Amino acid sequence: MDRGGLVFDWNGERGAPPVRVALNDETLRDGLQSPSVTEPPDEVKRRLVHLMAELGIEAATIGFPAAGPRMLAQCRLLAREVGSARLPLSLNCAARTLESDLAPIADLAQDTGLPIEAAAFIGTSAVRQTAEGWSLDRMLAAVDQAVSFASHAHIPVMFVAEDASRAHPDTLAAVCLAAIRGGARRLCLADTAGHATPAGVTRLVRFVRDRVIAPFGSEVALDWHGHRDRGLALANCLAAIAAGVDRVHATALGVGERAGNAEMELLLANLHLLGIPHGNLERLPEYCWTAAAALGIEVPAHHPVVGADAFRTGTGIHAAAILKARAAGDDALADLLYSSLPPGAFGLVQRIAVSPASGRANVRHWLAAHGYDPDDLVLADALLAAAKRSDHALSDVECAAAVAGALARAAMHG
């Protein structure tokens, strides 16, 4: 069934020409900076970069080598894994605008034979300048020296304007231009404190694109990196894409500093709906569940796409409509009724639960799915009564117990 024939799309998105945008995965750098996560074992880190590649994610930040021997070892491990497996992932490593931070990246690139990009950052807002006691001249000198060092070492540079969403336009333009003149061929606007709104992102991206990048033409690319402090990271990524960035950053389940980053799984799902596909989205649940288990975090049941309830309903009215569509052989309609996301795209299915909000359609579905006669009113009534007495959705064990009790009572009186 043609979705477009059933849904009047007030968003107006599906009629717009698709815009290709690349993705950069920060799970194994910014994600690991969350104070609440556990560092994954090496084998899980390797599995995650394979899943990134299968999802069509184009690039990954594999660490901050100057942070210490352990992080340097992670960067080397992942670079070697990507190289030996020939994964289609471009790699980058975080660094301050210091030669001492950039030198390990140069060594890593030399050791692995991979063109590892340096994501060299410096704070650009007056907030950071005041705290650090930096003058603009000092900042410009640091940027010029660091980027020139990296360029002479043949390291591609992404200059990261930290706290760009709170920076004065003149300061932001000056440091970005200094980076480009030093040899940076990619800029990244970082909403480090999660301050931006979609309207602000649009203005910021257009400002940098038009005032800073335009004179240099297509040789300079532009990235967006945003945080969730205001809960706007995903919306800000979409605004940045619409405003013309070349690449956006995100992490599995939005893990990262403080409230975290934009959620990679939600970004991929929204790009799919916008007609901007990447890789095999059926790998998305494994990517999220693998990351969650390894990082020691819970996936909320209501989390979109991969939460336990994302494609599950216990409501009688909803279940009845879904099951009617399925009975008519229209699975596409069934998926569309109470979800804007097609579960099949992620290798998932709509599931019907038996809960206090359920009706007869829910219990008949459970009975049929577990080998019982769905038209047996005694069993249906017993199961529905058990659901209405409960304060939660029944597990299969609880449903089976209710049915078994009804069968035992019927045999006793038979």
Residue pairs with C-beta under 8 A, 6 or more apart in sequence:
1 330
1 332
1 333
1 336
3 332
3 336
4 14
6 333
6 336
7 336
9 15
13 273
13 274
14 273
14 274
14 275
16 274
18 274
18 275
18 276
19 241
19 242
19 276
20 276
21 241
21 245
21 246
21 247
21 248
21 271
21 276
22 58
22 59
22 246
22 247
22 248
23 56
23 57
23 58
23 59
23 247
23 248
23 249
23 250
23 264
23 267
23 268
23 278
24 57
24 58
24 59
24 60
24 61
24 92
24 223
24 225
24 247
24 248
24 249
24 250
25 52
25 57
25 59
25 60
25 61
25 249
25 250
25 251
25 252
25 264
26 60
26 61
26 225
26 249
26 250
26 251
26 256
26 261
27 48
27 60
27 251
27 252
27 255
27 264
27 291
28 45
28 48
28 49
28 60
28 61
28 62
28 63
28 74
28 78
29 61
29 62
29 63
29 64
29 93
29 94
30 61
30 249
30 251
30 255
30 256
30 257
30 261
31 37
31 251
31 252
31 255
31 256
31 260
31 261
31 291
31 295
32 39
32 63
33 256
33 257
34 255
34 256
34 257
34 260
34 295
36 296
36 297
37 255
37 295
37 296
37 297
38 294
38 295
38 296
40 48
40 291
40 294
40 295
41 294
42 74
42 77
44 290
44 294
45 74
45 77
45 78
46 77
46 78
46 81
47 290
48 252
48 287
48 290
48 291
48 294
49 60
49 62
49 78
49 81
49 82
49 87
49 89
50 81
50 85
50 87
51 283
51 286
51 287
51 290
52 60
52 87
52 89
52 287
53 87
53 88
53 89
53 279
54 279
54 280
54 283
55 268
55 278
55 279
55 280
55 281
55 283
55 284
55 287
56 277
56 278
56 279
56 280
57 89
57 264
57 278
57 279
58 88
58 89
58 90
58 247
59 89
59 90
59 91
59 92
59 117
59 247
60 78
60 82
60 89
60 90
60 91
60 92
61 91
61 92
61 93
61 94
61 119
61 249
62 74
62 75
62 78
62 79
62 91
62 92
62 93
63 71
63 72
63 74
63 75
63 78
63 93
63 94
64 71
64 93
64 94
64 95
65 71
65 72
65 75
65 93
65 95
65 101
65 104
65 105
65 108
66 72
66 95
66 96
66 98
66 100
66 101
66 104
72 104
72 108
75 93
75 104
75 108
76 108
76 111
76 112
78 91
79 91
79 108
79 111
79 112
79 114
79 116
80 112
81 87
82 89
82 91
82 114
83 112
83 113
83 114
90 115
90 117
91 114
91 116
91 117
92 116
92 117
92 118
92 119
92 158
93 104
93 105
93 108
93 116
93 117
93 118
93 119
94 119
94 121
94 160
95 101
95 102
95 105
95 118
95 119
95 120
95 121
95 146
96 120
96 121
96 122
96 146
97 120
97 121
97 122
97 142
97 143
97 145
97 146
97 147
98 142
98 146
99 145
99 146
99 149
101 120
101 146
102 118
102 120
102 146
102 149
102 150
102 153
102 155
103 153
105 116
105 118
105 150
105 155
106 150
106 153
106 154
106 155
108 116
109 115
109 116
109 154
109 155
115 156
116 155
116 156
117 155
117 156
117 157
117 158
117 186
118 150
118 155
118 156
118 157
118 158
119 158
119 160
119 188
120 143
120 146
120 147
120 150
120 157
120 158
120 159
120 160
120 179
120 184
121 159
121 160
121 161
121 162
121 188
121 190
122 139
122 142
122 143
122 160
122 161
122 162
122 175
123 129
123 132
123 134
123 162
123 163
123 192
124 139
124 161
124 162
124 163
124 164
124 167
124 171
124 172
124 175
125 162
125 163
125 164
125 166
125 167
125 168
125 171
126 166
126 167
126 168
126 171
127 163
127 166
128 134
128 162
128 163
129 135
129 136
129 139
129 171
136 171
136 174
139 171
139 175
140 174
140 175
140 178
143 159
143 175
143 178
143 179
143 182
144 178
144 181
144 182
146 182
147 157
147 159
147 178
147 179
147 182
147 183
147 184
148 182
148 183
150 156
150 157
150 183
151 157
151 182
151 183
156 185
156 186
157 179
157 182
157 183
157 184
157 185
157 186
158 184
158 186
158 187
158 188
158 223
159 175
159 176
159 179
159 180
159 184
159 186
159 187
159 188
160 187
160 188
160 190
160 225
161 167
161 172
161 175
161 176
161 187
161 188
161 189
161 190
162 190
162 192
163 190
163 192
163 193
164 172
164 189
164 190
164 191
164 192
164 204
164 208
165 189
165 190
165 191
165 192
165 193
165 195
165 196
165 200
165 201
165 204
166 193
166 195
169 207
169 211
172 207
172 208
173 207
173 208
173 211
173 212
176 187
176 208
176 212
177 212
179 187
180 187
180 212
180 213
180 216
180 220
184 220
185 219
185 220
185 221
186 220
186 221
186 222
186 223
186 246
186 247
187 208
187 212
187 213
187 220
187 221
187 222
187 223
188 222
188 223
188 224
188 225
188 249
189 204
189 205
189 208
189 222
189 223
189 224
189 225
189 240
189 245
190 225
190 226
191 201
191 224
191 225
191 226
191 227
191 233
191 236
192 227
193 227
193 229
194 226
194 227
194 228
194 229
194 230
194 232
194 233
194 258
194 259
195 229
195 230
196 204
196 226
196 232
196 236
197 230
197 232
197 236
198 232
198 235
198 236
198 238
198 239
199 239
201 224
201 226
201 236
201 239
201 240
201 243
202 239
202 240
202 242
202 243
205 222
205 224
205 239
205 240
205 243
205 244
205 245
206 243
206 244
208 222
209 222
209 243
209 244
213 220
213 222
221 246
221 247
222 244
222 245
222 246
222 247
223 245
223 246
223 247
223 248
223 249
224 236
224 237
224 240
224 241
224 245
224 247
224 248
224 249
225 248
225 249
225 261
226 232
226 233
226 236
226 237
226 240
226 248
226 249
226 261
226 262
227 233
227 256
227 257
227 258
227 259
227 260
227 261
227 262
228 254
228 256
228 258
228 259
228 260
228 261
228 262
229 258
229 259
231 259
233 250
233 254
233 260
233 261
233 262
233 263
234 262
234 263
234 266
234 267
234 270
236 262
237 248
237 250
237 262
237 267
238 270
240 248
241 248
248 262
248 267
249 261
249 262
250 261
250 262
250 263
250 264
250 267
251 260
251 261
251 262
251 263
251 264
252 263
252 264
252 265
252 287
252 288
252 291
252 292
252 295
253 260
253 263
253 264
253 265
253 288
253 291
253 292
253 297
253 299
253 303
253 306
254 260
254 261
254 262
254 263
254 264
254 266
255 261
255 291
255 295
255 297
264 287
265 284
265 287
265 288
265 304
265 305
265 306
266 304
266 305
268 278
268 281
268 284
269 281
269 284
269 304
269 305
269 341
269 345
269 346
271 277
271 278
272 278
272 281
272 345
273 340
273 341
281 345
281 346
281 347
282 345
282 346
282 347
283 347
284 305
284 306
284 346
284 347
285 305
285 306
285 346
285 347
285 348
288 299
288 305
288 306
289 299
289 306
292 298
292 299
299 306
299 307
299 308
300 307
301 307
301 308
301 309
302 309
302 310
303 310
304 310
304 341
305 341
305 346
306 346
310 341
310 343
310 348
311 339
311 343
311 348
311 349
311 350
311 351
312 350
312 351
312 352
312 353
313 319
313 322
313 338
313 350
313 351
313 352
313 353
314 352
314 353
314 354
314 355
314 356
314 357
314 358
314 362
314 393
315 355
315 357
315 358
316 357
316 358
316 359
316 360
316 361
316 362
317 359
318 337
318 338
319 352
319 358
319 359
319 361
319 362
319 365
320 359
320 361
321 337
321 338
322 334
322 337
322 338
322 350
322 352
323 334
323 352
323 361
323 365
325 331
325 333
325 334
325 337
326 334
331 344
332 342
334 350
335 342
335 343
335 344
335 350
336 342
339 350
343 349
343 350
352 361
352 362
352 365
352 366
353 362
353 393
353 394
354 362
354 363
354 366
354 383
354 384
354 387
354 393
354 394
354 399
355 362
355 387
355 390
355 392
355 393
355 394
356 387
356 388
356 390
356 391
356 392
356 393
358 384
358 387
359 384
360 380
360 384
362 384
362 387
363 380
363 383
363 384
363 387
364 374
364 375
364 380
365 374
366 383
366 399
367 373
367 374
367 376
367 379
367 380
367 383
367 403
368 374
370 396
370 399
370 400
370 403
372 379
372 403
373 379
374 380
378 406
378 410
379 403
379 406
379 407
381 406
382 402
382 403
382 405
382 406
383 399
383 402
383 403
383 406
385 402
386 394
386 398
386 399
386 402
387 394
390 398
394 402
